[in-house]
Amino acid sequence: MNSPTPKQPPASPDPTSPTPTSPNPASPDPASPDPTSPNPTSPDPASPDPTSPEPTSPSPASPDPSSPDPASPDPALERWRLILGSPAERCTGQLRGSAVARDAALDWLYGRDEDLRRRGVRRGGSKSDSREGGDGPSQLTAVDWLDDIHRLFPKETVERLERDAVEQYGIHEIVTDPDVLARVEPSQTLLRAVLRTKHLMNPQVLAAARRIVETVVRQLMERLRPEVRRAFTGSRSRRPSRLSLARDFDFRTTIRANLAHYQPEERRILIQRPHFHSRTRRHLEQWQLVLLVDQSGSMAGSVIHSAVTAACLWSLPGLKTHLVAFDTEVVDLTSEVTDPVELLMGVQLGGGTDIARAVDYGASLVENPRRTIVALVSDFYEGGDPYRLVRTVRRLVEQGTTVLCLAALDEAADPVYDRGLAGRLAQVGAPVGAMTPGRLAEFVAEKVGRGGQGGPGGQAALGGLG
């Protein structure tokens, strides 16, 4: 008997055969391209043919479209790099895009700090350095820098950078260059800088600086005038009023009187008759407010707010306001109170301080001691005779004058002052503290409205400094 001829194993087709005679378990899916096509794809997805020019299976190295681009910077690392400077690049990576320009703007300003330069955090943007090229951060002008920071940083950061530029690093070019002044956004920081550097300005620059003064003073007046006027409008009374003013709306009485109109299905009360408080008119007798303001450089913010506060208090019924500025000389500015812009343009910050001389002048203005408030705004670093100052303040207090020693009169109310001398003034009856202009107006209104009796007084009224 002849042996049967063995068949070719089906799993090993002849590679030269154009079409296999039996299906191969490892052959491509029927949906795959025909293996006889001129550019066949790999017949086995698990074992791609290395000669295949365009494999259908994705390459393991191809990025997932749904995953973030690994080349995009991490915002948190980018911020740390801007804070810590170039030495941090080995941990945070290099900056890209607009972050490079932000770093250059920070270098231009904080490169002036010797400590930061020594530690390598900043590269020294104020002077030429070893970097090549003529358009690097070290070549920026103040005009270019201001344009850059307004483009690259949010408003709060821009204000901080401008404040550091003029107050920490003394870059006077920001407020003495007319091109720069034309670009900057007016702020209290720049107003303080203008007051400190007016003596460096020519008439053209002064005209540009006046725009900053006018804008900031107008903003302060708009903010402070309602506070001051409100303090002098009188206190609420329990008696009802026929005048329908939103600020005097009596919520409790209105709800109680309209409970009968409650709508259960709508869960609300229909108000048919609103109720309002009346206000007692203060019985105002003539009082004096004498503002003595230190013109030393550190008191710029208080000088600005004192001028604006005096303008707001001017012509209020029952109050006669005096504004006196001093350094080693005393200047009575009362006649200019109605125009705070002109007043501030005439103030010159800096120089020595003779507080005792100013208080002596203030004492000479007092007409009725028991109806006078003397507010001394100073850091109390006395360049004159401190014993004479304490004696004069004691005499004013003993004759019935209300004496306030304000280490700051501005919106921050966060002063730096001589605690030793301030403590001695407090011991003779002149409370020491810091106030916002609105709080000073409330204090004055209480004293005037109560005739000096029963109103807030002493350290508690000021929120005294420790």
Secondary structure, DSSP 8 states (H G I E B T S, - for coil): ---------TTS--TT-SS-SS--TTS--TTS--TTSSS---S-TTS--TT-SS-SS--TTS--TTS--TTS--HHHHHHHHHH-GGGHHHH----THHHHHHHHHHHHHTT-HHHHHTTSS--TTS--S--SSSSGGG--HHHHHHHHHHHS-HHHHHHHHHIIIIIS--THHHH-HHHHHHS---HHHHHHHHHHGGG--HHHHHHHHHHHHHHHHHHHHHHHHHHHHHTS--EEEEE-SS--GGGB-HHHHHHHTGGGEETTTTEE--SS--BEEE-------EEEEEEEE-SGGGHHHHHHHHHHHHHHTT-TTEEEEEEEESSSEEE-GGGTT-HHHHHHH----S---HHHHHHHHHHH-S-GGGEEEEEES----SS-HHHHHHHHHHHHHTT-EEEEEEEESSS------HHHHHHHHHTT--EEEE-HHHHHHHHHHHHHTTTSSS--HHHHHT---
